[in-house]
């Protein structure tokens, strides 16, 4: 079949609402069934308003294009292929229908009054979002994917405060009147106001010192209990070092070596080849 003969049957199947064969296809395009699509178009009563644009397409087709764009979010270029118009015309259609519907719908009281919102909103949410009136469900679900509730702090709690790119120790003085801020005393004794995002919890609560770095734990073979002889451990020079009950390091049954002299006693993992794997020192002050 020649290309000319192919164009004849294709030209009869234009992309208009009447040519959508079933409700499944219509719902995929506009989220409405065929019957409900017609009812909504009649309810809005925008046909005369859409005719004022003097466009080549019918008002019914303009509304159809508008709903497809809202439902699928496809590009103007793709819509221009479906409706056989340029992408700039698609943009004009969409903007025009948006303006017409805005003028129609702004007269409807679709949002409750502020007093109604205050009565029904959760207290914790309202304390941090006093100006919020409406939450769009799709936007909130997308935000909640990676959103986390920030921890609360109490007075006299030791924390770490961000100063530039560094984290410095500080103490919570009290909560500020604003919902997400605290008054903290920095290491210089100065009281400053900081947001929650610049404060984090710490393991240091009672003037405890940080864990030593890996090089402060001694020689790896001197504290590893795998190669033993006569209750001794081998150094690299093959001299045995006796361990007594007062040693500062103990090995638990789960394979972790604990530094008893350390305030927080974070475990050091010993591999099967007697290699010590230490927690990075930059995490010593951070509560995981």
Backbone as CSV, one residue per row, in Angstrom:
resi,resn,N_x,N_y,N_z,CA_x,CA_y,CA_z,C_x,C_y,C_z
1,UNK,0.851,-1.197,0.000,0.000,0.000,0.000,0.884,1.244,0.000
2,UNK,0.570,2.174,-0.858,1.372,3.388,-0.972,1.116,4.298,0.221
3,UNK,2.030,5.282,0.408,1.899,6.233,1.501,0.658,7.088,1.345
4,UNK,0.284,7.407,0.118,-0.908,8.208,-0.124,-2.165,7.476,0.331
5,UNK,-2.220,6.169,0.092,-3.383,5.388,0.508,-3.451,5.234,2.026
6,UNK,-2.269,5.282,2.691,-2.241,5.165,4.153,-2.794,6.412,4.816
7,UNK,-2.616,7.560,4.193,-3.046,8.816,4.787,-4.567,8.945,4.818
8,UNK,-5.253,8.269,3.883,-6.708,8.423,3.801,-7.413,7.859,5.031
9,UNK,-7.153,6.607,5.441,-7.829,6.111,6.655,-7.346,6.801,7.921
10,UNK,-6.069,7.221,7.959,-5.552,7.884,9.149,-6.194,9.240,9.346
11,UNK,-6.502,9.934,8.284,-7.092,11.256,8.397,-8.485,11.231,8.988
12,UNK,-9.181,10.137,8.915,-10.530,10.048,9.454,-10.541,9.892,10.973
13,UNK,-9.413,9.454,11.551,-9.340,9.192,12.992,-8.605,10.346,13.671
14,UNK,-9.221,11.480,13.758,-8.607,12.620,14.419,-8.670,12.452,15.941
15,UNK,-7.789,13.137,16.630,-7.681,12.999,18.086,-8.648,13.972,18.749
16,UNK,-9.896,13.528,18.919,-10.950,14.312,19.544,-11.670,13.428,20.561
17,UNK,-12.392,14.002,21.530,-13.058,13.176,22.544,-14.018,12.156,21.972
18,UNK,-14.675,12.484,20.851,-15.640,11.557,20.288,-15.002,10.274,19.772
19,UNK,-13.723,10.325,19.462,-13.045,9.153,18.919,-12.387,8.287,19.996
20,UNK,-12.512,8.671,21.254,-12.004,7.819,22.334,-13.028,6.717,22.558
21,UNK,-12.628,5.489,22.369,-13.584,4.384,22.242,-14.180,3.898,23.562
22,UNK,-13.423,3.970,24.664,-13.951,3.413,25.914,-13.504,4.246,27.103
23,UNK,-14.069,3.920,28.264,-13.776,4.666,29.474,-12.342,4.473,29.950
24,UNK,-11.774,3.314,29.697,-10.401,3.056,30.134,-9.425,4.029,29.473
25,UNK,-9.570,4.228,28.176,-8.701,5.155,27.469,-8.955,6.593,27.904
26,UNK,-10.227,6.945,28.112,-10.547,8.299,28.530,-9.995,8.584,29.927
27,UNK,-10.070,7.617,30.831,-9.542,7.817,32.176,-8.028,7.919,32.166
28,UNK,-7.382,7.209,31.249,-5.933,7.316,31.134,-5.506,8.699,30.659
29,UNK,-6.368,9.346,29.874,-6.047,10.674,29.333,-6.494,11.803,30.243
30,UNK,-7.686,11.683,30.818,-8.264,12.820,31.551,-8.666,12.485,32.972
31,UNK,-8.509,11.262,33.432,-8.889,10.741,34.732,-10.408,10.653,34.916
32,UNK,-11.181,10.984,33.894,-12.641,10.910,33.949,-13.142,9.892,32.929
33,UNK,-14.300,9.343,33.198,-14.958,8.517,32.203,-15.536,9.418,31.112
34,UNK,-16.000,8.810,30.023,-16.551,9.590,28.922,-17.778,10.379,29.377
35,UNK,-18.644,9.717,30.136,-19.861,10.389,30.604,-19.537,11.508,31.587
36,UNK,-18.632,11.242,32.506,-18.297,12.272,33.497,-17.549,13.428,32.865
37,UNK,-16.747,13.153,31.859,-16.053,14.219,31.144,-17.058,15.203,30.545
38,UNK,-18.108,14.674,29.924,-19.134,15.539,29.344,-19.900,16.299,30.426
39,UNK,-20.151,15.635,31.558,-20.874,16.302,32.651,-20.064,17.451,33.232
40,UNK,-18.778,17.257,33.397,-17.932,18.312,33.962,-17.844,19.488,32.997
41,UNK,-17.732,19.196,31.719,-17.682,20.275,30.731,-18.978,21.090,30.767
42,UNK,-20.104,20.405,30.904,-21.381,21.118,30.978,-21.518,21.889,32.290
43,UNK,-21.008,21.325,33.381,-21.100,21.982,34.679,-20.309,23.285,34.705
44,UNK,-19.126,23.287,34.135,-18.317,24.502,34.125,-18.926,25.595,33.249
45,UNK,-19.676,25.180,32.228,-20.351,26.144,31.353,-19.358,27.163,30.775
46,UNK,-18.322,26.644,30.145,-17.251,27.508,29.629,-17.250,27.571,28.104
47,UNK,-18.235,27.020,27.464,-18.201,26.965,26.000,-18.192,28.359,25.391
48,UNK,-19.073,29.246,25.870,-19.104,30.599,25.323,-17.817,31.355,25.627
49,UNK,-17.273,31.141,26.794,-16.018,31.826,27.143,-14.856,31.339,26.286
50,UNK,-14.826,30.042,26.000,-13.733,29.512,25.183,-13.858,29.918,23.722
51,UNK,-15.063,30.235,23.275,-15.246,30.675,21.893,-14.708,32.077,21.648
52,UNK,-14.517,32.844,22.725,-14.002,34.217,22.559,-12.557,34.243,22.095
53,UNK,-11.863,33.111,22.212,-10.469,33.075,21.777,-10.308,33.013,20.278
54,UNK,-11.397,32.705,19.533,-11.362,32.617,18.065,-10.273,31.650,17.591
55,UNK,-10.242,30.482,18.216,-9.275,29.467,17.813,-9.896,28.545,16.776
56,UNK,-9.035,27.822,16.074,-9.520,26.907,15.045,-10.141,25.652,15.652
57,UNK,-9.758,25.301,16.876,-10.298,24.117,17.536,-11.599,24.448,18.253
58,UNK,-12.431,23.437,18.428,-13.677,23.600,19.160,-13.406,23.807,20.656
59,UNK,-14.287,24.491,21.385,-14.112,24.613,22.834,-14.022,23.260,23.527
60,UNK,-14.781,22.289,23.025,-14.745,20.944,23.587,-13.349,20.335,23.463
61,UNK,-12.681,20.581,22.333,-11.331,20.056,22.118,-10.307,20.799,22.977
62,UNK,-10.524,22.096,23.179,-9.615,22.865,24.033,-9.649,22.339,25.464
63,UNK,-10.847,22.064,25.945,-10.991,21.530,27.291,-10.376,20.138,27.381
64,UNK,-10.518,19.356,26.338,-9.921,18.021,26.263,-8.398,18.114,26.341
65,UNK,-7.810,19.016,25.572,-6.365,19.213,25.595,-5.900,19.657,26.980
66,UNK,-6.657,20.543,27.586,-6.303,21.066,28.910,-6.245,19.946,29.953
67,UNK,-7.235,19.062,29.969,-7.264,17.978,30.935,-6.164,16.945,30.681
68,UNK,-5.855,16.702,29.417,-4.768,15.769,29.103,-3.443,16.294,29.634
69,UNK,-3.222,17.588,29.467,-1.988,18.203,29.963,-1.906,18.104,31.481
70,UNK,-3.019,18.345,32.172,-3.022,18.245,33.628,-2.838,16.810,34.100
71,UNK,-3.480,15.883,33.410,-3.456,14.484,33.846,-2.111,13.826,33.600
72,UNK,-1.550,14.013,32.444,-0.343,13.277,32.055,0.928,14.084,32.211
73,UNK,0.835,15.429,32.084,2.036,16.256,32.156,2.969,16.103,30.973
74,UNK,2.456,15.605,29.854,3.311,15.422,28.679,3.663,16.780,28.080
75,UNK,4.675,16.796,27.260,5.193,18.049,26.716,4.252,18.637,25.660
76,UNK,4.418,19.934,25.428,3.636,20.605,24.387,3.951,20.049,23.005
77,UNK,5.203,19.621,22.820,5.586,19.060,21.519,4.810,17.780,21.218
78,UNK,4.638,16.952,22.267,3.889,15.703,22.063,2.416,15.998,21.800
79,UNK,1.854,16.959,22.522,0.460,17.331,22.295,0.265,17.932,20.911
80,UNK,1.280,18.636,20.442,1.164,19.230,19.107,1.076,18.153,18.034
81,UNK,1.724,17.011,18.277,1.636,15.895,17.330,0.245,15.269,17.386
82,UNK,-0.296,15.105,18.592,-1.611,14.482,18.737,-2.717,15.336,18.117
83,UNK,-2.663,16.652,18.353,-3.729,17.543,17.883,-3.411,18.204,16.545
84,UNK,-2.243,17.876,15.988,-1.839,18.377,14.665,-1.814,19.908,14.629
85,UNK,-1.198,20.485,15.651,-0.977,21.932,15.707,0.451,22.150,16.188
86,UNK,0.910,23.373,16.160,2.265,23.668,16.606,2.325,23.700,18.136
87,UNK,3.525,23.538,18.677,3.669,23.531,20.127,3.383,24.893,20.743
88,UNK,3.619,25.974,20.000,3.286,27.305,20.512,1.773,27.488,20.624
89,UNK,1.019,26.892,19.678,-0.444,26.958,19.757,-0.952,26.165,20.954
90,UNK,-0.312,25.031,21.231,-0.676,24.240,22.409,-0.507,25.067,23.674
91,UNK,0.590,25.784,23.756,0.832,26.629,24.921,-0.228,27.724,25.045
92,UNK,-0.617,28.303,23.931,-1.658,29.345,23.952,-2.997,28.765,24.384
93,UNK,-3.329,27.582,23.895,-4.584,26.934,24.278,-4.614,26.676,25.786
94,UNK,-3.548,26.103,26.281,-3.509,25.735,27.697,-3.598,26.979,28.588
95,UNK,-2.870,28.015,28.245,-2.912,29.252,29.034,-4.289,29.886,28.992
96,UNK,-4.923,29.847,27.817,-6.244,30.461,27.677,-7.299,29.719,28.498
97,UNK,-7.288,28.380,28.428,-8.259,27.595,29.189,-8.015,27.770,30.687
98,UNK,-6.769,27.847,31.087,-6.450,28.066,32.501,-7.026,29.385,32.990
99,UNK,-6.889,30.434,32.193,-7.418,31.746,32.565,-8.937,31.721,32.665
100,UNK,-9.585,31.075,31.697,-11.053,31.015,31.704,-11.563,30.254,32.921
101,UNK,-10.947,29.108,33.218,-11.387,28.326,34.369,-11.103,29.044,35.688
102,UNK,-10.030,29.784,35.732,-9.739,30.544,36.954,-10.823,31.588,37.214
103,UNK,-11.221,32.274,36.167,-12.271,33.281,36.330,-13.597,32.646,36.741
104,UNK,-13.823,31.420,36.293,-15.054,30.730,36.655,-15.011,30.201,38.083
105,UNK,-13.897,29.580,38.439,-13.824,28.869,39.709,-13.498,29.763,40.896
106,UNK,-12.964,30.935,40.673,-12.608,31.773,41.816,-13.844,32.275,42.562
107,UNK,-15.021,32.188,41.928,-16.254,32.599,42.587,-16.783,31.513,43.520
108,UNK,-16.259,30.286,43.382,-16.719,29.193,44.232,-15.911,29.155,45.522
109,UNK,-16.569,28.868,46.610,-15.899,28.773,47.906,-15.438,27.332,48.107
110,UNK,-14.329,27.017,47.476,-13.836,25.639,47.530,-12.904,25.420,48.713
111,UNK,-12.403,26.491,49.334,-11.504,26.357,50.467,-12.208,26.808,51.740
112,UNK,-12.007,26.116,52.840,-12.624,26.538,54.106,-11.984,27.813,54.641
113,UNK,-12.666,28.437,55.564,-12.138,29.653,56.181,-10.939,29.315,57.065
114,UNK,-10.177,30.341,57.424,-8.991,30.111,58.236,-9.362,29.556,59.606
115,UNK,-10.480,30.008,60.157,-10.900,29.503,61.468,-11.194,28.005,61.419
116,UNK,-11.787,27.538,60.318,-12.053,26.110,60.165,-10.764,25.313,60.063
117,UNK,-9.782,25.897,59.353,-8.499,25.217,59.216,-7.816,25.089,60.567
118,UNK,-7.834,26.167,61.343,-7.180,26.161,62.653,-7.830,25.142,63.586
119,UNK,-9.134,24.973,63.472,-9.841,24.028,64.344,-9.474,22.578,64.054
120,UNK,-9.238,22.254,62.797,-9.042,20.859,62.409,-7.586,20.458,62.221
121,UNK,-6.681,21.418,62.080,-5.290,21.072,61.791,-4.628,20.517,63.054
122,UNK,-3.719,19.530,62.943,-2.993,19.019,64.116,-2.165,20.117,64.778
123,UNK,-2.110,20.089,66.103,-1.422,21.148,66.843,0.052,21.231,66.483
124,UNK,0.717,20.095,66.386,2.142,20.110,66.096,2.416,20.703,64.716
125,UNK,1.563,20.355,63.756,1.747,20.906,62.413,1.483,22.406,62.402
126,UNK,0.453,22.831,63.099,0.098,24.259,63.100,1.148,25.103,63.807
127,UNK,1.813,24.539,64.820,2.825,25.314,65.540,4.014,25.668,64.666
128,UNK,4.282,24.843,63.652,5.418,25.102,62.777,4.999,25.645,61.414
129,UNK,3.717,25.640,61.100,3.250,26.089,59.780,1.966,26.907,59.960
130,UNK,2.094,28.049,60.599,0.915,28.860,60.914,0.286,29.496,59.675
131,UNK,1.066,29.666,58.626,0.539,30.328,57.428,-0.011,29.351,56.402
132,UNK,0.072,28.059,56.675,-0.383,27.064,55.706,-1.906,26.966,55.725
133,UNK,-2.503,27.032,54.561,-3.962,26.915,54.435,-4.370,25.650,53.690
134,UNK,-3.582,25.255,52.695,-3.951,24.116,51.852,-2.706,23.272,51.601
135,UNK,-2.873,21.953,51.632,-1.802,21.031,51.265,-2.270,20.223,50.067
136,UNK,-1.560,20.329,48.974,-1.876,19.531,47.798,-1.359,18.117,48.045
137,UNK,-2.229,17.143,47.923,-1.899,15.769,48.323,-0.679,15.243,47.586
138,UNK,-0.614,15.441,46.284,0.509,14.898,45.517,1.823,15.539,45.951
139,UNK,1.791,16.838,46.205,3.004,17.526,46.637,3.465,17.010,47.992
140,UNK,2.532,16.808,48.919,2.901,16.327,50.248,3.463,14.912,50.191
141,UNK,2.878,14.051,49.388,3.382,12.690,49.289,4.789,12.670,48.724
142,UNK,5.061,13.521,47.736,6.403,13.582,47.165,7.398,14.107,48.199
143,UNK,6.964,15.098,48.983,7.851,15.658,49.999,8.133,14.653,51.104
144,UNK,7.141,13.873,51.473,7.281,12.940,52.588,8.196,11.772,52.271
145,UNK,8.548,11.579,51.006,9.408,10.461,50.659,10.753,10.551,51.353
146,UNK,11.316,11.762,51.419,12.632,11.928,52.022,12.609,12.893,53.199
147,UNK,11.426,13.261,53.659,11.334,14.174,54.786,11.444,13.406,56.100
148,UNK,12.092,13.998,57.069,12.248,13.382,58.373,11.902,14.403,59.450
149,UNK,11.324,13.919,60.523,10.980,14.789,61.646,12.259,15.118,62.411
150,UNK,12.538,16.382,62.591,13.741,16.782,63.312,13.537,16.577,64.813
151,UNK,14.597,16.177,65.516,14.450,15.900,66.947,14.229,17.179,67.751
152,UNK,13.600,17.003,68.908,13.412,18.107,69.838,14.554,18.098,70.858
153,UNK,14.843,19.270,71.430,15.916,19.406,72.402,15.358,19.982,73.693
154,UNK,16.026,19.658,74.792,15.616,20.150,76.095,16.698,21.068,76.654
155,UNK,16.367,21.818,77.678,17.325,22.732,78.292,18.488,21.958,78.901
156,UNK,19.670,22.565,78.839,20.908,22.004,79.371,21.385,20.775,78.612
157,UNK,20.785,20.478,77.486,21.241,19.339,76.686,22.452,19.741,75.868
158,UNK,23.468,18.893,75.881,24.675,19.156,75.105,24.437,18.719,73.662
159,UNK,24.773,19.603,72.731,24.529,19.358,71.312,25.744,19.813,70.518
160,UNK,25.675,19.603,69.228,26.674,20.137,68.299,25.977,21.164,67.409
161,UNK,26.599,22.313,67.228,26.030,23.410,66.448,26.926,23.666,65.243
162,UNK,26.298,23.871,64.102,27.067,24.113,62.890,27.527,25.554,62.828
163,UNK,28.834,25.732,62.643,29.434,27.056,62.479,30.214,27.030,61.183
164,UNK,29.651,27.612,60.151,30.275,27.523,58.833,30.187,26.104,58.320
165,UNK,31.350,25.488,58.109,31.389,24.094,57.654,31.766,23.141,58.783
166,UNK,31.962,23.664,59.996,32.371,22.843,61.119,31.235,22.702,62.123
167,UNK,31.331,21.652,62.943,30.382,21.422,64.027,31.100,21.615,65.353
168,UNK,30.564,22.490,66.200,31.188,22.805,67.472,30.242,22.468,68.621
169,UNK,30.783,22.086,69.786,29.918,21.754,70.930,29.211,22.987,71.473
170,UNK,28.002,22.769,71.975,27.209,23.847,72.552,26.208,23.234,73.522
171,UNK,25.479,24.100,74.227,24.489,23.671,75.209,23.184,24.401,74.932
172,UNK,22.077,23.660,74.941,20.766,24.262,74.749,20.401,25.090,75.987
173,UNK,20.049,26.345,75.781,19.604,27.197,76.877,18.093,27.053,77.055
174,UNK,17.350,27.326,76.008,15.902,27.160,76.036,15.377,27.245,74.617
175,UNK,14.112,26.934,74.467,13.477,27.018,73.161,13.062,28.452,72.885
176,UNK,13.261,28.883,71.644,12.887,30.245,71.260,11.381,30.318,71.008
177,UNK,10.863,31.536,70.962,9.426,31.704,70.724,9.019,31.222,69.339
178,UNK,9.925,31.316,68.364,9.636,30.776,67.036,9.709,29.255,67.086
179,UNK,8.895,28.562,66.303,8.725,27.112,66.499,9.941,26.260,66.206
180,UNK,10.870,26.706,65.358,11.974,25.840,64.946,13.327,26.328,65.438
181,UNK,13.355,27.260,66.353,14.610,27.846,66.795,14.865,27.588,68.272
182,UNK,16.151,27.581,68.640,16.579,27.402,70.021,17.656,28.437,70.343
183,UNK,17.745,28.791,71.622,18.843,29.596,72.121,19.896,28.644,72.659
184,UNK,21.107,28.744,72.137,22.194,27.848,72.531,23.388,28.672,72.986
185,UNK,24.157,28.079,73.893,25.391,28.711,74.371,26.560,28.000,73.711
186,UNK,27.340,28.749,72.921,28.451,28.135,72.205,29.653,27.952,73.114
187,UNK,30.739,27.481,72.562,31.918,27.170,73.377,32.578,28.408,73.946
188,UNK,32.276,29.582,73.387,32.813,30.837,73.909,31.926,31.446,74.976
189,UNK,30.828,30.767,75.316,29.918,31.278,76.328,28.893,32.267,75.806
190,UNK,28.858,32.479,74.503,27.918,33.420,73.912,26.603,32.718,73.582
191,UNK,25.485,33.348,73.910,24.169,32.781,73.631,23.691,33.269,72.266
192,UNK,23.406,32.349,71.389,22.979,32.683,70.031,21.714,31.905,69.711
193,UNK,21.013,32.353,68.704,19.797,31.688,68.246,20.112,30.860,67.013
194,UNK,19.683,29.609,67.022,19.966,28.722,65.903,18.717,27.921,65.541
195,UNK,18.579,27.630,64.235,17.496,26.797,63.730,17.790,25.331,63.985
196,UNK,16.732,24.505,63.998,16.898,23.065,64.212,17.876,22.427,63.230
197,UNK,17.843,22.909,61.995,18.671,22.282,60.965,20.156,22.483,61.229
198,UNK,20.520,23.422,62.095,21.919,23.685,62.422,22.311,23.089,63.763
199,UNK,21.429,22.255,64.335,21.708,21.620,65.625,21.524,20.114,65.460
200,UNK,22.420,19.357,66.067,22.268,17.909,66.047,22.629,17.342,67.416
201,UNK,22.071,16.188,67.712,22.339,15.542,68.981,23.754,14.976,69.002
202,UNK,24.257,14.712,70.199,25.612,14.216,70.350,25.656,13.176,71.453
203,UNK,26.693,12.329,71.426,26.905,11.352,72.487,27.496,11.974,73.740
204,UNK,28.068,13.149,73.604,28.739,13.792,74.731,27.696,14.522,75.550
205,UNK,27.325,13.977,76.698,26.294,14.585,77.529,26.795,14.962,78.913
206,UNK,27.879,14.334,79.400,28.361,14.608,80.753,29.858,14.864,80.737
207,UNK,30.257,15.858,79.942,31.660,16.252,79.848,32.559,15.079,79.480
208,UNK,32.037,14.185,78.659,32.819,13.044,78.216,33.744,13.455,77.088
209,UNK,34.889,12.786,77.017,35.825,13.057,75.947,35.464,12.214,74.732
210,UNK,35.945,12.654,73.594,35.693,11.904,72.361,36.493,10.615,72.350
211,UNK,36.017,9.655,71.581,36.766,8.409,71.425,38.100,8.696,70.765
212,UNK,39.133,7.947,71.093,40.418,8.147,70.421,40.347,7.702,68.977
213,UNK,41.221,8.257,68.153,41.312,7.821,66.769,41.940,6.425,66.728
214,UNK,41.977,5.865,65.548,42.478,4.497,65.437,43.932,4.386,65.867
215,UNK,44.739,5.454,65.665,46.155,5.384,66.018,46.362,5.534,67.529
216,UNK,45.307,5.873,68.283,45.426,5.979,69.726,45.138,4.665,70.434
217,UNK,44.715,3.662,69.710,44.374,2.386,70.323,45.562,1.453,70.426
218,UNK,46.724,1.895,69.989,47.917,1.066,70.080,48.137,0.256,68.823
219,UNK,49.181,-0.548,68.874,49.496,-1.391,67.733,48.391,-2.406,67.507
220,UNK,48.084,-2.660,66.223,46.963,-3.534,65.897,47.156,-4.926,66.475
221,UNK,48.369,-5.454,66.396,48.591,-6.817,66.870,48.697,-6.856,68.393
222,UNK,48.997,-5.700,68.989,49.121,-5.690,70.445,47.777,-5.726,71.140
223,UNK,46.693,-5.365,70.408,45.381,-5.369,71.030,44.459,-6.402,70.410
224,UNK,44.983,-7.182,69.521,44.174,-8.218,68.872,44.468,-9.551,69.530
225,UNK,43.456,-10.251,69.919,43.637,-11.478,70.700,43.610,-12.742,69.888
226,UNK,43.830,-12.662,68.562,43.746,-13.884,67.756,45.030,-14.700,67.820
227,UNK,46.207,-14.061,67.696,47.474,-14.770,67.712,48.034,-14.731,69.136
228,UNK,47.756,-15.725,69.939,48.175,-15.734,71.344,49.081,-16.915,71.619
229,UNK,49.993,-16.727,72.574,50.850,-17.823,73.019,51.254,-17.538,74.453
230,UNK,50.948,-18.467,75.345,51.222,-18.278,76.766,50.565,-17.029,77.287
231,UNK,49.287,-16.855,76.900,48.514,-15.694,77.335,49.172,-14.382,76.926
232,UNK,49.913,-14.393,75.864,50.571,-13.176,75.396,50.170,-12.866,73.984
233,UNK,50.440,-11.632,73.531,50.153,-11.193,72.169,51.456,-10.823,71.498
234,UNK,51.528,-11.083,70.202,52.759,-10.839,69.483,52.778,-9.432,68.908
235,UNK,53.874,-8.711,69.128,54.155,-7.480,68.403,54.774,-7.847,67.067
236,UNK,55.015,-6.833,66.279,55.669,-7.076,64.996,57.096,-7.553,65.179
237,UNK,57.690,-7.297,66.371,59.051,-7.758,66.616,59.077,-9.124,67.306
238,UNK,57.891,-9.839,67.301,57.772,-11.186,67.848,57.979,-11.250,69.354
239,UNK,57.906,-10.145,70.050,57.964,-10.152,71.501,56.553,-10.227,72.055
240,UNK,56.375,-11.123,73.023,55.036,-11.292,73.572,54.757,-10.220,74.604
241,UNK,53.504,-9.764,74.613,53.072,-8.781,75.588,51.960,-9.417,76.398
242,UNK,52.159,-9.577,77.701,51.171,-10.221,78.549,49.992,-9.297,78.791
243,UNK,48.827,-9.866,78.825,47.609,-9.123,79.131,47.110,-9.574,80.490
244,UNK,46.733,-8.612,81.335,46.142,-8.956,82.611,44.686,-8.550,82.629
245,UNK,44.030,-8.723,83.745,42.615,-8.437,83.843,42.335,-6.948,83.845
246,UNK,43.327,-6.131,84.019,43.127,-4.684,84.074,43.369,-4.013,82.740
247,UNK,43.499,-4.801,81.699,43.749,-4.198,80.398,42.598,-3.303,79.992
248,UNK,42.925,-2.323,79.182,41.926,-1.323,78.812,41.096,-1.744,77.625
249,UNK,41.401,-2.916,77.044,40.646,-3.368,75.889,40.135,-4.778,76.149
250,UNK,38.896,-5.016,75.824,38.314,-6.344,75.958,37.613,-6.710,74.679
251,UNK,37.631,-8.001,74.364,36.993,-8.484,73.156,35.729,-9.227,73.528
252,UNK,34.617,-8.818,72.956,33.342,-9.465,73.246,33.136,-10.663,72.341
253,UNK,32.085,-11.418,72.603,31.838,-12.626,71.834,31.422,-12.343,70.404
254,UNK,30.914,-11.150,70.129,30.465,-10.851,68.769,31.583,-10.347,67.880
255,UNK,32.829,-10.395,68.378,33.946,-9.997,67.529,34.284,-8.534,67.604
256,UNK,33.675,-7.770,68.494,33.956,-6.351,68.620,34.910,-6.115,69.786
257,UNK,35.877,-5.257,69.572,36.832,-4.902,70.590,36.392,-3.606,71.239
258,UNK,36.242,-3.572,72.560,35.770,-2.406,73.268,36.923,-1.746,74.003
259,UNK,36.983,-0.425,73.900,37.986,0.353,74.609,37.391,0.784,75.934
260,UNK,37.782,0.148,77.034,37.175,0.431,78.321,37.547,1.797,78.858
261,UNK,38.670,2.351,78.394,39.057,3.677,78.853,38.293,4.768,78.149
262,UNK,37.649,4.434,77.049,36.889,5.432,76.310,35.567,5.674,76.998
263,UNK,35.116,6.927,76.949,33.894,7.290,77.664,32.675,6.599,77.077
264,UNK,32.584,6.598,75.752,31.400,6.017,75.128,31.592,4.568,74.718
265,UNK,32.877,4.077,74.763,33.177,2.672,74.480,32.559,2.209,73.170
266,UNK,32.824,2.929,72.087,32.354,2.492,70.789,33.150,1.279,70.335
267,UNK,32.519,0.236,69.791,33.229,-0.992,69.432,34.127,-0.808,68.222
268,UNK,35.200,-1.571,68.222,36.104,-1.643,67.083,35.996,-3.048,66.530
269,UNK,35.628,-3.191,65.286,35.399,-4.510,64.716,36.721,-5.152,64.318
270,UNK,36.890,-6.434,64.632,38.081,-7.182,64.267,37.702,-8.160,63.170
271,UNK,38.366,-8.071,62.048,38.068,-8.950,60.925,38.650,-10.333,61.172
272,UNK,38.332,-11.251,60.255,38.825,-12.625,60.396,40.334,-12.710,60.251
273,UNK,40.951,-11.692,59.656,42.403,-11.669,59.499,43.061,-10.770,60.549
274,UNK,42.329,-10.570,61.651,42.852,-9.826,62.797,43.127,-8.364,62.473
275,UNK,42.363,-7.816,61.566,42.517,-6.398,61.235,41.439,-5.596,61.950
276,UNK,41.824,-4.499,62.569,40.886,-3.652,63.299,40.208,-2.673,62.350
277,UNK,38.889,-2.616,62.412,38.122,-1.663,61.619,37.486,-0.680,62.590
278,UNK,38.004,0.522,62.625,37.544,1.535,63.575,36.477,2.418,62.977
279,UNK,35.602,2.870,63.824,34.626,3.873,63.416,35.356,5.184,63.165
280,UNK,35.094,5.856,62.036,35.785,7.122,61.745,35.617,8.126,62.879
281,UNK,36.682,8.828,63.191,36.662,9.756,64.322,35.684,10.905,64.119
282,UNK,35.347,11.195,62.853,34.414,12.301,62.621,33.004,11.968,63.100
283,UNK,32.740,10.689,63.379,31.447,10.287,63.894,31.449,10.088,65.413
284,UNK,32.553,10.378,66.065,32.648,10.121,67.494,31.653,10.953,68.305
285,UNK,31.353,12.140,67.810,30.467,13.031,68.557,29.038,13.002,68.024
286,UNK,28.759,12.072,67.121,27.455,12.061,66.462,26.649,10.864,66.918
287,UNK,25.391,11.083,67.254,24.513,10.017,67.729,23.835,9.370,66.535
288,UNK,24.257,8.152,66.185,23.702,7.455,65.028,22.453,6.687,65.411
